[in-house]
Amino acid sequence: MRPSRWLSILLIGAALCALDLSDIYAQRGGGGRGGGGRGGGGSSRGDLRPQQRGQFNDFPWDAQKLLEANAQILSQMPAPIQMYILDQAKKWDDLFPVRHQQLELFFRKILNTDRQEFNAVFGNILREFQALQGGRQGGRRGQGQGARGGRGRGGRGRGGPSLNITDFTPAQYAMVERAFQSFVLSDQGLSKGVVIIAITGSGESNIPAYLTYRGALFNNIDYGKNSREWMTTVQTASPNAIKGKSLKVPSLFEYHNKAIEDKTHTRTLAFYQSGEKEIPPIVSKTKGYGTRYSHYAVNAPSLEKIAGTIEEELGTAIKQGKSQRYIDRIVKPKLSPEALKLKKVIKDEAFGRLVSGVLMDSEESRKLGTAFITEVAQKAMDAALPDIVFIEMKAGDVSTQTISQFHDTMSAMARYGSNVTFALFDQPASQALIISPKIIGGQSFDGQSLENISATLARASSLMLDGATGTPVAEVRMR
């Protein structure tokens, strides 16, 4: 440890965020998977207060080891940052590998961070929470002596303010998370990110006009009538790339996962509104590629039974007059991926919990239409930070407003932002659009083949497609 740097961080933490750290472990609320080891019976939103037998015994095992190894560093963190780390660690078993890596990286990186670097990332966050606590403290003074010495919400028995997760709005929590990610992302070695939206079927154009000026627009594309075929071409940069239930050549998912030697499958994700027979095969039979480098894919129709079960259980509780609090605390925790038999559809536990959570969020999501696809894709992008995301939506359900909202939400994410390559393949309009930091905006082309457009996308996003037959469109001007 470097004492001089830590002294600087402690001083700035005290100056910018004069909060009581001892209560940041006290986290109220409940339901869901908890700590106490991998099978633990606690609550993912439960009490974070250290126990006498050990500070972190109620955390999942791997999180417990990480926190115990870095207990001194954690104790010196300003309260909002400490709160965020503990909340993430409590949900360890529901986090994707890339999130585990972030927590581990934070503790390694902070040791070599000086005051100026720390303030540049977290200074505004700490000032925000200082104002938040100051306002609460002032409010208590206006209530008279009854607010002093009590242990009501935020009280600690001596009149000082305390800090709890449930005190913060989702926007404030997101603010801390964004700062945390901006601190670790640059050292995490993640690629810039590629988000591809494929709109299948017939109808009107779904490309927002304001986006067409930001990249290269391709017009008069021959998509053909078979969505499965053309989506496969987009994913492989090769025409006629299907052979039975497999691909003739590796997809961009396989190439990328092999290039980074990632076998978790969570760095590349695909979401489809169409059924299994209408979507591209998952893997190729090319030697050296295949299943071990494949991506995770979810098609909405495969979730119909699960969505129906959730709808029935929640509907029954509502008809019985159960409160929302009862539903959140009692009914939803019973609808676990195990109870729903979600592993038959999605083998990864964290991914399964994310999907089931989206299905429980709203009745609209349980209809498994565009609302579900956009919601689950955005939640997955936030939770798994994937390098490549492929999303298919049906033209009858999508709109320019849907695309605009998705693009703007994605652009606000620290992981993606303006650095991401965003591609939109619009079958109804016979158009495609590629927006990338490498592509000069305001370009337009006619009559290019899908395989060449896909190869252009690969080049703009630095993806390797060695076995592809398509070639980048030479006329596209790049930086």
C-alpha positions as CSV (number, residue, x, y, z in Angstrom):
1,M,0.0,0.0,0.0
2,R,1.2,3.6,-0.6
3,P,0.4,5.6,2.5
4,S,0.8,9.0,1.0
5,R,-1.8,8.3,-1.7
6,W,-4.2,6.8,0.8
7,L,-3.9,9.8,3.1
8,S,-4.9,12.0,0.2
9,I,-7.9,9.8,-0.6
10,L,-9.0,9.8,3.0
11,L,-8.7,13.6,3.3
12,I,-10.7,14.2,0.2
13,G,-13.3,11.6,1.3
14,A,-13.7,13.4,4.6
15,A,-13.9,16.8,3.0
16,L,-16.3,15.9,0.3
17,C,-18.5,13.4,2.0
18,A,-18.7,13.9,5.8
19,L,-21.0,11.0,6.3
20,D,-21.2,8.4,9.1
21,L,-19.7,5.2,7.6
22,S,-20.6,2.8,10.4
23,D,-24.2,2.4,9.3
24,I,-23.6,1.9,5.6
25,Y,-23.8,-1.8,6.3
26,A,-27.4,-1.4,7.4
27,Q,-29.4,-2.2,4.3
28,R,-33.2,-2.7,4.5
29,G,-35.5,-4.3,2.1
30,G,-35.8,-7.9,1.0
31,G,-36.5,-10.8,-1.2
32,G,-34.4,-12.8,-3.6
33,R,-31.2,-14.7,-3.6
34,G,-28.9,-14.0,-0.7
35,G,-25.5,-14.5,0.9
36,G,-24.2,-17.0,3.3
37,G,-22.4,-19.0,0.7
38,R,-23.4,-20.2,-2.7
39,G,-26.5,-21.8,-1.5
40,G,-27.1,-19.1,1.1
41,G,-30.5,-18.3,2.4
42,G,-30.1,-14.6,3.0
43,S,-31.6,-11.8,1.0
44,S,-29.9,-10.1,-1.9
45,R,-31.2,-6.8,-0.5
46,G,-30.9,-7.7,3.1
47,D,-28.8,-6.5,6.1
48,L,-25.2,-5.7,5.3
49,R,-24.2,-5.1,8.9
50,P,-21.0,-7.0,9.8
51,Q,-21.5,-9.8,12.4
52,Q,-19.3,-10.4,15.4
53,R,-18.2,-13.7,14.1
54,G,-16.8,-12.2,11.0
55,Q,-17.4,-9.0,9.0
56,F,-18.5,-10.6,5.8
57,N,-19.9,-14.1,6.8
58,D,-23.3,-13.3,5.3
59,F,-21.9,-12.7,1.8
60,P,-21.5,-15.3,-0.9
61,W,-18.3,-17.2,-0.5
62,D,-16.2,-15.7,-3.3
63,A,-17.4,-12.2,-2.4
64,Q,-16.6,-12.9,1.3
65,K,-13.0,-13.8,0.4
66,L,-12.6,-10.7,-1.8
67,L,-13.9,-8.4,0.9
68,E,-11.9,-10.0,3.7
69,A,-8.7,-9.7,1.7
70,N,-9.5,-6.0,1.1
71,A,-11.2,-5.0,4.4
72,Q,-8.7,-2.3,5.2
73,I,-9.1,-0.6,1.8
74,L,-12.9,-0.9,2.0
75,S,-13.1,0.7,5.5
76,Q,-11.3,3.7,4.1
77,M,-13.7,4.3,1.2
78,P,-16.2,7.2,1.3
79,A,-19.6,6.0,2.2
80,P,-21.4,6.0,-1.2
81,I,-18.6,4.0,-2.8
82,Q,-18.4,1.6,0.1
83,M,-22.2,1.2,0.0
84,Y,-22.1,0.4,-3.7
85,I,-19.3,-2.2,-3.4
86,L,-21.0,-4.0,-0.6
87,D,-24.3,-4.0,-2.4
88,Q,-22.7,-5.5,-5.5
89,A,-20.8,-8.0,-3.4
90,K,-24.0,-9.1,-1.7
91,K,-25.4,-10.0,-5.1
92,W,-22.2,-11.8,-6.2
93,D,-23.9,-15.1,-7.3
94,D,-26.2,-13.1,-9.6
95,L,-23.5,-11.1,-11.2
96,F,-21.8,-11.9,-14.5
97,P,-18.1,-12.6,-14.7
98,V,-17.3,-9.2,-16.0
99,R,-18.8,-7.6,-12.9
100,H,-16.8,-9.9,-10.6
101,Q,-13.7,-8.7,-12.5
102,Q,-14.7,-5.1,-11.9
103,L,-14.8,-5.5,-8.1
104,E,-11.5,-7.3,-8.1
105,L,-9.9,-4.7,-10.3
106,F,-11.2,-1.8,-8.2
107,F,-9.3,-3.0,-5.2
108,R,-6.1,-3.5,-7.2
109,K,-6.3,-0.1,-9.0
110,I,-7.2,2.0,-6.0
111,L,-3.8,1.4,-4.4
112,N,-2.1,3.3,-7.2
113,T,-4.7,6.1,-7.4
114,D,-3.7,9.6,-6.2
115,R,-6.0,12.3,-4.9
116,Q,-6.3,14.1,-8.2
117,E,-7.3,10.9,-10.1
118,F,-9.8,9.9,-7.3
119,N,-11.4,13.4,-7.3
120,A,-11.7,13.5,-11.1
121,V,-13.9,10.4,-11.0
122,F,-15.7,10.5,-7.7
123,G,-15.6,14.1,-6.6
124,N,-19.0,15.1,-8.0
125,I,-20.6,12.0,-6.6
126,L,-19.3,12.7,-3.1
127,R,-20.5,16.3,-3.2
128,E,-24.0,15.1,-4.3
129,F,-24.3,12.8,-1.3
130,Q,-22.9,15.4,1.0
131,A,-25.7,17.6,-0.1
132,L,-28.2,14.8,0.3
133,Q,-27.1,14.1,3.9
134,G,-26.9,17.8,4.7
135,G,-30.5,18.3,3.7
136,R,-31.7,15.4,5.9
137,Q,-29.7,16.6,8.8
138,G,-31.2,20.1,8.5
139,G,-34.7,18.6,8.3
140,R,-34.1,16.8,11.6
141,R,-33.1,20.0,13.3
142,G,-36.4,21.5,12.3
143,Q,-38.2,18.6,14.0
144,G,-36.9,19.5,17.5
145,Q,-35.3,17.3,20.0
146,G,-37.4,14.3,19.1
147,A,-35.1,13.8,16.1
148,R,-32.0,13.6,18.2
149,G,-31.0,10.5,20.0
150,G,-33.5,8.3,18.3
151,R,-33.0,5.3,16.0
152,G,-35.6,6.1,13.5
153,R,-34.9,6.1,9.7
154,G,-31.4,7.4,9.4
155,G,-30.9,8.0,13.1
156,R,-27.9,6.4,15.0
157,G,-28.7,7.3,18.6
158,R,-26.6,10.4,18.7
159,G,-28.3,12.6,16.2
160,G,-25.8,12.1,13.3
161,P,-27.0,11.1,9.9
162,S,-26.5,7.6,8.6
163,L,-26.4,6.2,5.1
164,N,-28.4,3.3,3.7
165,I,-29.0,1.9,0.3
166,T,-32.7,2.4,0.6
167,D,-32.1,6.1,1.2
168,F,-30.9,6.6,-2.4
169,T,-33.1,6.9,-5.5
170,P,-32.3,4.7,-8.5
171,A,-30.9,7.7,-10.2
172,Q,-28.4,8.3,-7.4
173,Y,-27.4,4.7,-7.3
174,A,-26.9,4.8,-11.1
175,M,-24.7,7.9,-10.6
176,V,-22.4,6.0,-8.2
177,E,-22.4,3.0,-10.5
178,R,-21.5,5.1,-13.5
179,A,-18.5,6.7,-11.7
180,F,-17.4,3.3,-10.5
181,Q,-17.5,1.9,-14.0
182,S,-15.7,4.8,-15.5
183,F,-12.9,4.2,-12.9
184,V,-12.4,0.5,-13.8
185,L,-13.5,0.2,-17.4
186,S,-10.4,1.7,-18.9
187,D,-8.3,-1.0,-17.2
188,Q,-10.7,-3.9,-17.9
189,G,-9.6,-4.6,-21.4
190,L,-13.1,-4.7,-22.9
191,S,-13.5,-4.0,-26.6
192,K,-15.5,-0.9,-27.6
193,G,-18.7,-2.9,-28.1
194,V,-21.0,-3.7,-31.1
195,V,-24.8,-3.5,-31.0
196,I,-26.7,-4.8,-34.0
197,I,-30.5,-4.5,-34.4
198,A,-32.2,-6.6,-37.1
199,I,-35.8,-5.7,-38.0
200,T,-37.5,-8.5,-39.8
201,G,-40.8,-8.6,-41.7
202,S,-42.5,-6.0,-43.8
203,G,-43.8,-2.5,-43.2
204,E,-42.4,1.0,-43.1
205,S,-38.9,2.2,-42.4
206,N,-37.8,2.1,-38.8
207,I,-34.6,4.1,-39.0
208,P,-34.9,7.4,-37.2
209,A,-34.0,10.3,-39.5
210,Y,-31.6,11.9,-37.1
211,L,-29.4,8.8,-37.0
212,T,-29.0,8.5,-40.8
213,Y,-26.6,11.5,-40.8
214,R,-24.3,10.0,-38.2
215,G,-22.9,7.1,-40.2
216,A,-23.0,5.2,-43.4
217,L,-26.5,4.5,-44.8
218,F,-27.0,1.7,-47.3
219,N,-30.1,1.7,-49.5
220,N,-31.9,-0.7,-51.9
221,I,-30.5,-3.8,-50.2
222,D,-31.7,-7.2,-51.4
223,Y,-32.8,-8.9,-48.1
224,G,-34.8,-11.6,-49.7
225,K,-37.8,-13.1,-47.9
226,N,-36.1,-15.5,-45.5
227,S,-35.2,-13.7,-42.3
228,R,-33.2,-16.6,-41.0
229,E,-31.0,-16.5,-44.1
230,W,-30.3,-12.8,-44.1
231,M,-29.6,-12.6,-40.4
232,T,-27.1,-15.4,-40.8
233,T,-25.4,-13.5,-43.6
234,V,-25.2,-10.5,-41.3
235,Q,-23.6,-12.6,-38.5
236,T,-21.1,-14.3,-40.8
237,A,-20.5,-11.9,-43.7
238,S,-21.2,-14.8,-46.0
239,P,-24.2,-15.7,-48.2
240,N,-25.8,-19.1,-48.0
241,A,-24.0,-19.8,-44.7
242,I,-26.5,-22.3,-43.2
243,K,-25.9,-26.1,-43.3
244,G,-28.6,-28.0,-41.5
245,K,-28.6,-26.9,-37.9
246,S,-25.1,-25.4,-38.1
247,L,-23.2,-22.7,-39.8
248,K,-20.8,-23.3,-42.7
249,V,-18.4,-20.7,-41.4
250,P,-17.9,-19.2,-37.9
251,S,-20.0,-16.3,-36.9
252,L,-18.6,-13.0,-35.6
253,F,-19.5,-14.3,-32.1
254,E,-17.2,-17.3,-32.5
255,Y,-14.4,-15.3,-34.0
256,H,-14.6,-12.8,-31.2
257,N,-14.8,-15.2,-28.3
258,K,-11.9,-17.2,-29.7
259,A,-9.8,-14.0,-30.2
260,I,-10.3,-13.0,-26.5
261,E,-10.2,-16.7,-25.3
262,D,-13.5,-16.2,-23.5
263,K,-15.6,-19.3,-22.8
264,T,-18.1,-17.8,-20.5
265,H,-20.4,-17.1,-23.5
266,T,-21.6,-13.9,-21.8
267,R,-19.4,-11.5,-23.7
268,T,-21.6,-12.1,-26.8
269,L,-25.4,-12.2,-26.5
270,A,-28.3,-12.4,-28.9
271,F,-32.0,-11.8,-28.4
272,Y,-34.7,-12.8,-30.8
273,Q,-38.4,-12.1,-31.0
274,S,-38.8,-15.0,-33.5
275,G,-38.8,-18.7,-32.7
276,E,-36.0,-21.2,-32.9
277,K,-36.7,-22.2,-36.5
278,E,-36.6,-18.6,-37.7
279,I,-33.3,-17.6,-36.2
280,P,-29.7,-18.3,-37.2
281,P,-27.9,-21.4,-36.0
282,I,-25.9,-20.9,-32.9
283,V,-22.6,-22.5,-33.9
284,S,-20.5,-23.6,-36.8
285,K,-18.7,-27.0,-37.3
286,T,-15.5,-25.3,-38.3
287,K,-12.5,-26.9,-36.7
288,G,-11.3,-24.9,-33.7
289,Y,-14.5,-23.0,-33.3
290,G,-18.0,-24.3,-32.5
291,T,-19.8,-24.7,-29.1
292,R,-17.0,-23.6,-26.8
293,Y,-16.9,-20.2,-28.5
294,S,-20.6,-19.8,-29.1
295,H,-22.7,-17.0,-27.7
296,Y,-25.8,-17.0,-25.4
297,A,-29.0,-16.7,-27.4
298,V,-32.6,-16.3,-26.2
299,N,-35.7,-16.4,-28.4
300,A,-38.9,-15.1,-26.9
301,P,-41.2,-18.0,-27.9
302,S,-39.1,-20.5,-25.8
303,L,-40.1,-18.5,-22.7
304,E,-43.9,-18.7,-23.3
305,K,-44.5,-21.3,-20.6
306,I,-42.4,-19.5,-18.1
307,A,-44.0,-16.2,-18.8
308,G,-47.4,-17.9,-18.4
309,T,-46.5,-19.3,-15.0
310,I,-45.3,-15.9,-13.8
311,E,-48.4,-14.2,-15.1
312,E,-50.7,-16.8,-13.4
313,E,-48.9,-16.5,-10.0
314,L,-48.8,-12.7,-10.0
315,G,-52.4,-12.5,-11.3
316,T,-53.6,-14.8,-8.6
317,A,-52.0,-12.7,-5.9
318,I,-53.5,-9.5,-7.3
319,K,-56.9,-11.1,-7.4
320,Q,-56.6,-12.1,-3.8
321,G,-55.9,-8.5,-2.9
322,K,-52.3,-9.0,-1.9
323,S,-50.3,-5.8,-1.6
324,Q,-47.3,-5.0,-3.8
325,R,-45.1,-5.3,-0.8
326,Y,-46.4,-8.9,-0.3
327,I,-45.9,-9.7,-3.9
328,D,-42.4,-8.4,-4.0
329,R,-41.4,-10.1,-0.7
330,I,-43.3,-13.4,-0.8
331,V,-44.6,-14.2,-4.3
332,K,-41.7,-13.2,-6.6
333,P,-38.9,-14.9,-4.6
334,K,-40.8,-18.2,-5.0
335,L,-40.6,-17.7,-8.8
336,S,-36.9,-18.6,-8.9
337,P,-35.2,-19.9,-12.0
338,E,-35.2,-23.3,-10.3
339,A,-38.9,-23.2,-9.7
340,L,-39.6,-22.0,-13.2
341,K,-37.2,-24.6,-14.7
342,L,-35.5,-21.9,-16.6
343,K,-32.3,-23.9,-17.0
344,K,-34.0,-25.9,-19.7
345,V,-34.0,-22.7,-21.7
346,I,-31.0,-20.7,-20.3
347,K,-28.2,-22.7,-18.6
348,D,-26.3,-19.7,-17.2
349,E,-27.6,-18.9,-13.7
350,A,-27.0,-15.2,-13.7
351,F,-28.5,-14.8,-17.2
352,G,-31.5,-16.9,-16.1
353,R,-32.1,-14.6,-13.1
354,L,-31.9,-11.6,-15.3
355,V,-34.5,-12.9,-17.8
356,S,-36.9,-14.1,-15.1
357,G,-36.5,-10.7,-13.4
358,V,-37.5,-8.9,-16.6
359,L,-40.5,-11.2,-17.0
360,M,-41.6,-10.3,-13.5
361,D,-41.1,-6.6,-14.0
362,S,-44.2,-5.9,-16.1
363,E,-47.2,-7.5,-17.7
364,E,-46.1,-5.9,-21.0
365,S,-42.8,-7.8,-20.9
366,R,-44.7,-11.1,-20.3
367,K,-46.3,-10.7,-23.7
368,L,-42.8,-11.4,-25.1
369,G,-43.0,-8.8,-27.8
370,T,-40.8,-5.8,-28.5
371,A,-41.2,-4.5,-25.0
372,F,-39.6,-7.7,-23.6
373,I,-36.8,-7.8,-26.2
374,T,-35.7,-4.2,-25.6
375,E,-36.0,-4.5,-21.9
376,V,-34.0,-7.7,-21.6
377,A,-31.4,-6.5,-24.0
378,Q,-30.8,-3.3,-22.1
379,K,-30.7,-5.1,-18.8
380,A,-28.2,-7.6,-20.2
381,M,-26.1,-4.8,-21.6
382,D,-26.0,-3.1,-18.2
383,A,-25.4,-6.3,-16.2
384,A,-23.1,-8.4,-18.5
385,L,-21.4,-5.5,-20.4
386,P,-21.2,-7.7,-23.5
387,D,-18.8,-6.9,-26.4
388,I,-21.4,-8.0,-29.1
389,V,-25.1,-7.8,-28.8
390,F,-27.5,-8.9,-31.6
391,I,-31.2,-8.0,-31.3
392,E,-34.0,-9.0,-33.6
393,M,-37.4,-7.4,-33.5
394,K,-40.4,-7.8,-35.7
395,A,-41.4,-4.9,-37.9
396,G,-45.1,-5.0,-36.8
397,D,-44.1,-4.2,-33.2
398,V,-41.2,-1.9,-33.5
399,S,-41.2,1.9,-34.4
400,T,-38.7,4.7,-34.9
401,Q,-39.5,5.8,-31.4
402,T,-38.5,2.3,-30.0
403,I,-35.2,2.5,-31.9
404,S,-34.5,6.1,-30.8
405,Q,-35.1,5.2,-27.2
406,F,-32.9,2.1,-27.4
407,H,-30.1,4.0,-29.1
408,D,-30.3,6.9,-26.6
409,T,-30.4,4.6,-23.6
410,M,-27.4,2.7,-24.9
411,S,-25.5,5.9,-25.6
412,A,-25.9,6.9,-21.9
413,M,-24.2,3.7,-20.6
414,A,-20.6,4.1,-19.5
415,R,-19.7,0.8,-21.1
416,Y,-21.0,1.9,-24.6
417,G,-21.6,5.6,-25.0
418,S,-20.3,7.3,-28.1
419,N,-17.5,4.6,-28.6
420,V,-19.9,1.8,-29.6
421,T,-20.5,0.7,-33.1
422,F,-24.2,0.7,-33.7
423,A,-25.7,-1.1,-36.7
424,L,-29.4,-1.3,-37.8
425,F,-30.5,-3.7,-40.5
426,D,-34.0,-2.7,-41.6
427,Q,-35.6,-5.4,-43.9
428,P,-38.9,-3.5,-44.5
429,A,-37.1,-0.4,-45.7
430,S,-34.4,-2.4,-47.6
431,Q,-31.8,-0.3,-45.7
432,A,-29.0,-0.7,-43.3
433,L,-27.1,1.9,-41.2
434,I,-23.7,1.7,-39.5
435,I,-22.7,4.3,-36.9
436,S,-19.2,4.0,-35.6
437,P,-16.4,6.3,-34.3
438,K,-14.4,5.0,-37.3
439,I,-17.0,5.9,-40.0
440,I,-17.4,9.4,-41.2
441,G,-21.1,10.4,-41.0
442,G,-23.4,11.6,-43.8
443,Q,-22.4,8.9,-46.3
444,S,-25.0,7.0,-48.5
445,F,-24.6,4.0,-50.8
446,D,-26.9,2.0,-53.1
447,G,-27.1,-1.7,-54.1
448,Q,-24.5,-3.2,-51.8
449,S,-24.7,-6.8,-50.8
450,L,-25.5,-7.8,-47.2
451,E,-22.2,-9.8,-46.9
452,N,-20.2,-6.7,-47.9
453,I,-22.1,-4.5,-45.5
454,S,-21.5,-7.0,-42.7
455,A,-17.8,-7.1,-43.6
456,T,-17.8,-3.3,-43.4
457,L,-19.4,-3.5,-40.0
458,A,-16.7,-5.9,-38.9
459,R,-13.9,-3.6,-40.1
460,A,-15.5,-0.6,-38.4
461,S,-15.7,-2.5,-35.1
462,S,-12.3,-4.2,-35.4
463,L,-13.9,-7.7,-35.5
464,M,-12.1,-10.5,-37.3
465,L,-14.0,-12.5,-39.9
466,D,-11.2,-14.4,-41.7
467,G,-13.5,-17.1,-43.2
468,A,-16.0,-14.6,-44.6
469,T,-16.6,-14.2,-48.3
470,G,-17.8,-10.6,-48.0
471,T,-15.4,-7.7,-48.3
472,P,-15.7,-4.2,-46.8
473,V,-17.2,-1.6,-49.1
474,A,-14.2,0.3,-50.4
475,E,-16.1,3.5,-50.9
476,V,-17.0,3.9,-47.2
477,R,-14.7,6.6,-45.8
478,M,-13.2,5.8,-42.4
479,R,-11.2,7.7,-39.9
